[in-house]
Each structure stands twice: as structure tokens, then as C-alpha cells.
Amino acid sequence: MSEGTIVLIGVLLLGLVARNAIVAGSACILLLLKLGQADAAFAWLMRYGLTVGYVFLILAVLVPVAMDQLDWKHFFRDLISVSGLTAVIVSAAGSWVGRFGVRYMDANPQILVALVVGTIVGTALMSGVPTGPIIAAGVTALLLRLLQ
């Protein structure tokens, strides 16, 4: 059994223990691809996986707009409120930090397992929400830059 398979089984088990269906499901899919020797799928996922993930995230966020469920009067009122402006600023800062996360993960793919383990620990032991590795990688990259 290869090291990659062992790690994926470990991630699958951690995902199941933490009741994190996304982590467990992802590990399961990768194990199935690995068993099927789907090298082309791995190459495609490495090249386009994050982009496709971003597309689905934005699609999910824009569904209310597409379904005409957005009340523009309330939208603009809420946008210029204290909570709306705070959300815009924090979201912009999160996107900026995420940029460092994507670069860091591209340059250091071995860090992904640590990020997933941290997400699982935060979810299982700290009642956290699995928000994904990009921001965590960005914060990691910025902290490491400060420590150097």
C-alpha cells in the first residue's frame, strides 16, 4: 500500500470521526480514483480543481439572484449598513489572505494534509465549521513570513 493511500485512508477516517462529509467524501473519491488508476483525473483535478470549486461556490452564492429572490431595495440598504460594510471589508481581507493561501499551497502541496487535519481538529474538538484550507493556508503563509 502506497504512502498516499495510507494518508488518504487516514484522512477518510478523520473525516468520518469528525462527521465532516466533505473531507470524508473527498478522500473516498480520491481513493476510488487511485484504485482505478485514473491518472488523467488526478492531473485534471490538480490543474482545475480549485477553479471548479470556486465556480461552484460562486454559483451557490448567486442562486438567490438567479431565482429573483433578492430584494434590491433591501440589498442596497443592507450593503451600506454597518454590518454590510463590515462584511465587505472582512470579505475583501479574506480574499486577500486567500491569495497567499493559494500561492502557499501551490508551492507547498505537502501542507494540505496538515491543513485538513487542522480543519478536522477544529471541527471535531472546537465545534468549528469546516471553512476550507485556503484561508488557513493564507494565514499560515502570512504567519510564517512574519516569523522569518
N, C-alpha and C positions, 0 to 999 in steps of 0.2 A: 504494500500500500504506500503510495507516494506521500510526501510531506504535505502537499497541497490538499490531498484527500483527507488526511488526518485533521488538518486545520479546518477544512470545510465541515467535517463531521462535528468538530468541537464547536464551531460557530452555530451549526444547526441545533446542537444540544443546548447551548447557552440561550439561543433564541426561544427554544421550547420552554426551558426553565423560566425565562423572564416573561413568557407569554407575549413575545414580540413576533407577531405573524410575519411582518415584513422581513426581518432578519432571518427567521427560520425558513420562510418560503424562498428567499433569495439563495440561501445556502443549499437548499434542496434542489432548486433549479440548476444551480451550478454543478452540483454533484451528478445530477442526471445528464447534463451536457458532457461532463467529464467521463462518465461511464459510457456514453455514446460516442466518445472521441470526436466531439463537434468542435474541432479547432477553428473552423471558419466562424462559428458563433462566438467563440472567445475573442477572436480578432475584431469582429464587428462590435461586440459589447465594449471592448477596450477603446475602440475608436469613437463610437457614437452613444454609448450607454448613458453618460451624464447628460448629453444634449437631449436625448429622448426623454430622460427623467424630467429635465427642466420643462420640456414641451408639455408633458402630462400634468405637471404641477401648475403651469400657467393655464392650461385647459380647464383644470378643476376650479381654479380661482375665477375664471371668466364665464363659467356656466351660468351663474345668475344673470349676467349681462346678456348672454345669448338667449336666455329664456325670458327676457324682458321683465325680470324681477327686480331690477334696480330702479329705485325712485330717484331721479336726478336731482330733484329739489332737496331731498334729504341727503343725498350723496355729497353735494357741494357744501351743505350746512355742516355735515359731519366732518368733511375734509378740512374745513378751516377752524374746527373746534380745537380746544387744547389737546384732547385725546387724539384727534385726527392728525394734527400737525406733529404731535409726538410720535405717532405711528409712522408717519412719512419719514421723519428724521431717523428713527431707530431702524426702519426697514432699509433706508439708504445706507446707514452704517453697517448693517448686517450684510448687505450686498457687497460693500467694500471689503469687509472682513472675509467674506466668502471667496473673493478673488484670490486672496492669499491662500485660502484652503485648497482651491483647485490647483493652483501652481504647486503647492507643497505636496499634494497627493500625486500629481504627475511626476514630480521629481523624486518622491519617496514612496513608491507604492506599497512598500512593506509596512508602512504606518497604518494602513487601512485596518488591519486586524486589531491593532491597539485601539483605534477609534471605534470600531464595532464593539469591542469588549467594554470600553468606557461607556458607550451608549447603553449596552445591556446592563452594566452595573448601575448606571444612573436610573434606568427604567425599573429594574428589579428591586434595588435596595433603597432608592431615594424617592420613589414614587414619581419619577421623572417621565417625560414624554420623549419618545424616540424621534428627535428632530432631524437626524441625519448627520453624516460625518463632515459635510462641507464647512459649516461654521466652526465646528470643533477643530477641524484641521487648520482653519484660518486663525483661530485664537492660539492654537499650538504654535503655528509658524510665527505669529507676532510675539508670543512669549519667548520662544527660542531666540528670536532676533534680539529681544531686549536682554536676554541672559548672556549673549555672546559678547 
